[in-house]
Amino acid sequence: MDIHEYQAKEILAGYGIKIAEGGLAYSPEEAVQRAREIGGNVWAVKAQIHSGARGKAGGIKICKTHEEVAAAAEHLLGKRLVTHQTGAAGKICHRLYVEAGTDIAKELYLSFLIDREHERIVMIGSAQGGMDIEELAVTQPDAIKKIHIEPAVGMQDFQAREMAFALGLPATMLSHAVKTIKGCYRAMRELDANMIEINPLVITASGKLVAVDAKMGFDDNALFRQVKIAELRDKTQEDPREMAASDRGLSYVGLDGDIGCMINGAGLAMATMDMIKLAGGEPANFLDVGGGASAERTEKAFRLVLADKNVKAMLVNIFAGINRCDWIAEGVVEAVKKIDMQIPLIVRLSGTNVEQGRKIIAESGLPIITAETLAEAAEKAVQARNEVVAKEGAN
């Protein structure tokens, strides 16, 4: 789960990270009021969406008068911002964060991530902040410092000092830097975060260390014990298909294709999507219904896949181990009857009681296309999709 910049800053401030004064606004009038409350003569008006690279997309405006603040807010509210992280669909800005201007002397980069390969938290820093870290990693890999932290021991003071020196911070700022770095690590561990990024972390002209931007992501599987974090969820920033699936306990990732998929098991789902691609098609989603694919769960999965109006055909690929093919077949037949499907449905069953399952589908009287192998199922799904598209083109 991702959260907004202002939410991440509020959390990090509680762990000792210094932030600039700011306030939330939902209208131009509120934006101006926040600027008046903050005081000064320079403000940053920032669109709050779940994406990086907002500045490149025009989502951050530097203003020097209240009139400019109002104009910036008017421009940004309701605007669809498209970045390299949002994709072509972009994300709509519904709220703004008005922040006091910061007198920046130098920009740095600091982040904490889960390194699954090493089973550690990795701290990443660079003395060159304010730019895409991915680009920097390619063009100047030596400019990036990585320090792995042993979870059983936790972050040590010498590691925080090592990163502070790698960031090029003077000795006079060492104590503040260690406090900032260790505060980020504590937030990471205590809140079940899987990512904290401060870019840029700036040195001000007065010699202070301030987080000008902040991003945090959290482990969805740990939200049950992080109630206050779960309350920060903004559903307007999520793919409605993925949000609906999450609320129903299903694993769903929306894609750009038009062949819907319902599969049990993440590995089988990945293989199925690969086979669809090899057959010349494009999957519309990744949907893993898991091991307990009951009739009720199957119906929910069908409705989620079919909620995507781009879907031209649907492929169900089930390998029954914990489940049984006859149970799955009954669930598919029941779901199809309730939903009244208007697109081709291809079903491939394998595993426990596969013959009984195939018999149930064959005797259902429904126009379900069956396949025995995954390759055959993918080919039939692509063929059915092509026929639907051709028919739509003819009409």
Buried (B, 14 or more C-beta within 10 A) or exposed (E): BBBBBBBBBBBBBEBBBBBBEBBBBEBBEBBBBBBEEBEEEBBBBBBBBBBBBBBEBBBBBEBEEBEBBBBBBEBBBEBEBBBEEBEEEBBBBBBBBBBBBBEBEBBBBBBBBBBEEEEBBBBBBBBBBBBBBEEBEEEEEEBBBEBEBEEEEEBEEEBBBBBBBBBEBEEEBBEBBBBBBBBBBBBBBEBBBBBBBBBBBBBBEEEBBBBBBBBBBBBBEBBEEBEEBBEBBBEEBBBEBBBBBBEEEBBBBBBEBBBBBBBBBEEBBEBBBEBBBEBEBBBBBBBBBBEEBBBEBBBBBBBBBBBBEBBBBBBBBBBBEEBBBBBBBBBBBBBBEEEEBEBBBBBBBBBBBBEBBBBBBEEBEBEBBBBEEBEBBBBBBBBBBBEBEEEEEEE
